[in-house]
Amino acid sequence: MTNDLAWAHQIADGGVVRGAYGQAATAPVDPRDIAAVAVRALLDRHVGKAYILTGPQSLTQIDRVRIIGETIGRPLRFEEQPRKQFREQLLQGAPPPAVDFLLDLLASMDGMTAEVLPTVEEVTGRPAFTYAQWATQHAAKFNSTPA
């Protein structure tokens, strides 16, 4: 979920998030859930166990932009960009292998539903935080005036 903070400047400056593969679905995880699973694993001595974590919902990028908009009370939209154009933008801050990996991953999930696992609840005993709960926690960052 934290990766979506990268959209904050676009949201604050016009309400349009531009990217590729808007219909690519993931099950984003709240960092509080990652930390809670790590704490339980350490305290309960889950030696040798590895956990695959997902959030509680399969959400496209378009869904996530909509949820942020609902949370902050502003109409937002996702604007699809051609892969090549979006790749060039990403290359301004990331190495080519990382950019290509991300774009290939999004392309592979385009139009799909992401797998949602119950791991967070199984390990912590409480449901995973939803994307809307995360967005509420970070609403001020999406309402900030761009620097």
Buried (B, 14 or more C-beta within 10 A) or exposed (E): BEEBEEBBBBBBEEBEBBBBBBBBBBBBBBEBBBEBBBEBBEEEEBEEEEBEBBBBBBBBBBBBBBBBBBBBEEEBBBEBBEBEEBBEBBEEEEEEEEBBEBBEEBEEBBEEEBEBBEBBEEBBEEEBBBBBBBBBBBBEBBBEEEE
